[in-house]
Amino acid sequence: MLKMINFRAKSYRLIVIALGLFLAAITYWPVPYKDIRLVSYSFFLSWFFGAFIIGFLSGAFFRNSLIISSLLVLSGFILAVLLRIIYDGISDPTSHNLAGIELFITGLYVFPAALLGSIPGNFLNKSRILPKRRTFSRNKYPIGILDFFNRVQNGK
């Protein structure tokens, strides 16, 4: 018998972290390290607006709190920067001498943007403009995912 797929908040949190990781990776990884300017205006705008949008989605659709949304987005970006530091450190150990400052600058860019994005997202969540997410607990559907699909097809 198949186990019931349980859509818990943990899986939604992983989605938010993956979105942050993906956005940071596509903007940060392709650029050679010597050409990266973390303090440049274009780099700041791309990360700021990306973190804002992911924070908004996290607050609105995944129904996370303001701080949780911001920290999840930040952890995705930090993970992308850490992976880049590890990858570059393997080939040249002296390339990221200021890795702590890179992580700090990432936090300065991403956390406020994600916090600002999660404010309207949480407002939409609480204002009942968006439909409430349906939860699938084991008490409602004890048999499993196949029973769930049968109930949906039968209109129950």
Kinemage of the C-alpha trace (Angstrom):
@kinemage 1
@onewidth
@group {chain A} dominant
@subgroup {mainchain}
@vectorlist {calphas} color= white
{ca met a 1} P 0.000 0.000 0.000
{ca leu a 2} L 1.289 3.470 -0.830
{ca lys a 3} L 1.866 5.890 1.999
{ca met a 4} L -0.108 9.095 2.054
{ca ile a 5} L 1.783 12.006 0.572
{ca asn a 6} L 1.680 14.580 3.301
{ca phe a 7} L 2.027 18.168 2.140
{ca arg a 8} L 3.527 19.715 5.227
{ca ala a 9} L 5.107 23.067 5.797
{ca lys a 10} L 8.558 21.478 5.636
{ca ser a 11} L 8.222 20.623 1.976
{ca tyr a 12} L 7.037 24.154 1.216
{ca arg a 13} L 10.023 25.515 3.077
{ca leu a 14} L 12.319 23.403 0.948
{ca ile a 15} L 10.675 24.863 -2.151
{ca val a 16} L 11.424 28.401 -0.947
{ca ile a 17} L 15.049 27.493 -0.202
{ca ala a 18} L 15.355 25.877 -3.649
{ca leu a 19} L 13.931 28.996 -5.329
{ca gly a 20} L 16.477 31.172 -3.544
{ca leu a 21} L 19.270 28.764 -4.413
{ca phe a 22} L 18.207 28.672 -8.059
{ca leu a 23} L 17.953 32.452 -8.414
{ca ala a 24} L 21.286 33.074 -6.735
{ca ala a 25} L 22.927 30.309 -8.747
{ca ile a 26} L 21.808 31.588 -12.158
{ca thr a 27} L 23.027 35.110 -11.374
{ca tyr a 28} L 26.178 34.285 -9.390
{ca trp a 29} L 27.700 31.040 -10.658
{ca pro a 30} L 28.212 31.721 -14.398
{ca val a 31} L 30.274 34.859 -13.802
{ca pro a 32} L 34.013 34.278 -13.287
{ca tyr a 33} L 35.070 35.140 -9.746
{ca lys a 34} L 37.440 37.914 -10.830
{ca asp a 35} L 34.545 39.677 -12.629
{ca ile a 36} L 32.046 39.540 -9.759
{ca arg a 37} L 31.196 42.859 -8.157
{ca leu a 38} L 28.895 42.115 -5.234
{ca val a 39} L 28.535 45.812 -4.545
{ca ser a 40} L 27.474 46.712 -8.079
{ca tyr a 41} L 24.084 48.241 -8.725
{ca ser a 42} L 22.901 45.667 -11.279
{ca phe a 43} L 23.872 42.762 -9.050
{ca phe a 44} L 22.060 44.379 -6.130
{ca leu a 45} L 18.897 44.942 -8.191
{ca ser a 46} L 18.745 41.396 -9.528
{ca trp a 47} L 19.124 39.858 -6.060
{ca phe a 48} L 16.875 42.425 -4.393
{ca phe a 49} L 13.949 41.964 -6.753
{ca gly a 50} L 14.416 38.209 -6.892
{ca ala a 51} L 14.425 37.927 -3.101
{ca phe a 52} L 11.411 40.267 -2.959
{ca ile a 53} L 9.416 38.045 -5.325
{ca ile a 54} L 10.400 34.809 -3.573
{ca gly a 55} L 9.553 36.379 -0.189
{ca phe a 56} L 6.184 37.426 -1.569
{ca leu a 57} L 5.458 33.913 -2.844
{ca ser a 58} L 6.584 32.414 0.430
{ca gly a 59} L 4.266 34.631 2.446
{ca ala a 60} L 1.276 34.385 0.137
{ca phe a 61} L 1.170 30.863 -1.197
{ca phe a 62} L 3.269 28.889 1.240
{ca arg a 63} L 1.837 30.761 4.245
{ca asn a 64} L 5.066 31.271 6.149
{ca ser a 65} L 5.490 34.058 8.684
{ca leu a 66} L 7.494 37.194 7.882
{ca ile a 67} L 10.695 36.147 9.602
{ca ile a 68} L 10.488 32.521 8.466
{ca ser a 69} L 9.953 33.616 4.859
{ca ser a 70} L 12.936 35.946 4.985
{ca leu a 71} L 15.208 33.393 6.623
{ca leu a 72} L 14.239 30.697 4.133
{ca val a 73} L 14.997 32.927 1.165
{ca leu a 74} L 18.241 34.023 2.803
{ca ser a 75} L 19.284 30.415 3.419
{ca gly a 76} L 18.827 29.609 -0.275
{ca phe a 77} L 21.014 32.538 -1.319
{ca ile a 78} L 23.617 31.768 1.364
{ca leu a 79} L 23.702 28.147 0.227
{ca ala a 80} L 24.376 29.234 -3.363
{ca val a 81} L 27.211 31.525 -2.253
{ca leu a 82} L 28.675 28.801 -0.015
{ca leu a 83} L 28.611 26.278 -2.843
{ca arg a 84} L 30.412 28.764 -5.071
{ca ile a 85} L 33.006 29.371 -2.356
{ca ile a 86} L 33.571 25.627 -1.940
{ca tyr a 87} L 33.786 25.044 -5.695
{ca asp a 88} L 36.268 27.878 -6.238
{ca gly a 89} L 38.173 26.934 -3.089
{ca ile a 90} L 38.863 23.470 -4.415
{ca ser a 91} L 40.593 24.798 -7.521
{ca asp a 92} L 42.273 27.806 -5.851
{ca pro a 93} L 42.228 27.941 -2.033
{ca thr a 94} L 43.198 31.614 -1.999
{ca ser a 95} L 40.337 32.802 -4.207
{ca his a 96} L 37.822 33.483 -1.425
{ca asn a 97} L 39.891 35.032 1.336
{ca leu a 98} L 36.983 37.282 2.280
{ca ala a 99} L 34.254 34.640 2.236
{ca gly a 100} L 32.728 35.963 5.447
{ca ile a 101} L 32.264 39.375 3.881
{ca glu a 102} L 30.632 37.786 0.830
{ca leu a 103} L 28.147 36.020 3.065
{ca phe a 104} L 27.507 39.205 5.038
{ca ile a 105} L 26.857 41.223 1.870
{ca thr a 106} L 24.506 38.480 0.684
{ca gly a 107} L 22.584 38.804 3.933
{ca leu a 108} L 22.445 42.585 3.593
{ca tyr a 109} L 20.967 42.305 0.110
{ca val a 110} L 18.586 39.427 0.564
{ca phe a 111} L 17.088 39.573 4.059
{ca pro a 112} L 15.507 43.051 3.834
{ca ala a 113} L 14.222 42.358 0.329
{ca ala a 114} L 12.644 39.069 1.348
{ca leu a 115} L 11.151 40.725 4.431
{ca leu a 116} L 9.660 43.502 2.320
{ca gly a 117} L 8.294 40.935 -0.122
{ca ser a 118} L 6.716 38.757 2.536
{ca ile a 119} L 4.752 41.688 4.027
{ca pro a 120} L 2.315 42.037 1.089
{ca gly a 121} L 2.351 38.254 0.670
{ca asn a 122} L 1.198 37.745 4.242
{ca phe a 123} L -1.363 40.515 3.798
{ca leu a 124} L -2.843 38.642 0.826
{ca asn a 125} L -2.792 35.456 2.838
{ca lys a 126} L -4.632 36.972 5.797
{ca ser a 127} L -7.099 39.035 3.752
{ca arg a 128} L -8.717 35.908 2.262
{ca ile a 129} L -8.157 37.153 -1.277
{ca leu a 130} L -6.325 33.921 -2.003
{ca pro a 131} L -8.155 30.631 -1.447
{ca lys a 132} L -7.126 28.691 1.631
{ca arg a 133} L -4.765 25.810 1.010
{ca arg a 134} L -6.302 22.426 1.499
{ca thr a 135} L -4.452 20.215 3.910
{ca phe a 136} L -4.307 16.481 3.532
{ca ser a 137} L -3.950 14.912 6.931
{ca arg a 138} L -3.798 11.240 7.700
{ca asn a 139} L -7.073 11.454 9.601
{ca lys a 140} L -9.001 12.566 6.526
{ca tyr a 141} L -7.484 10.126 4.065
{ca pro a 142} L -6.096 7.195 6.039
{ca ile a 143} L -5.754 4.724 3.170
{ca gly a 144} L -3.331 6.659 1.001
{ca ile a 145} L -2.893 8.726 -2.114
{ca leu a 146} L -4.877 6.323 -4.309
{ca asp a 147} L -7.883 6.695 -2.035
{ca phe a 148} L -7.493 10.467 -2.273
{ca phe a 149} L -7.615 10.405 -6.076
{ca asn a 150} L -10.646 8.100 -6.002
{ca arg a 151} L -12.460 10.508 -3.699
{ca val a 152} L -11.599 13.442 -5.957
{ca gln a 153} L -12.893 11.625 -9.041
{ca asn a 154} L -16.109 10.662 -7.263
{ca gly a 155} L -16.673 14.226 -6.077
{ca lys a 156} L -16.405 13.538 -2.363
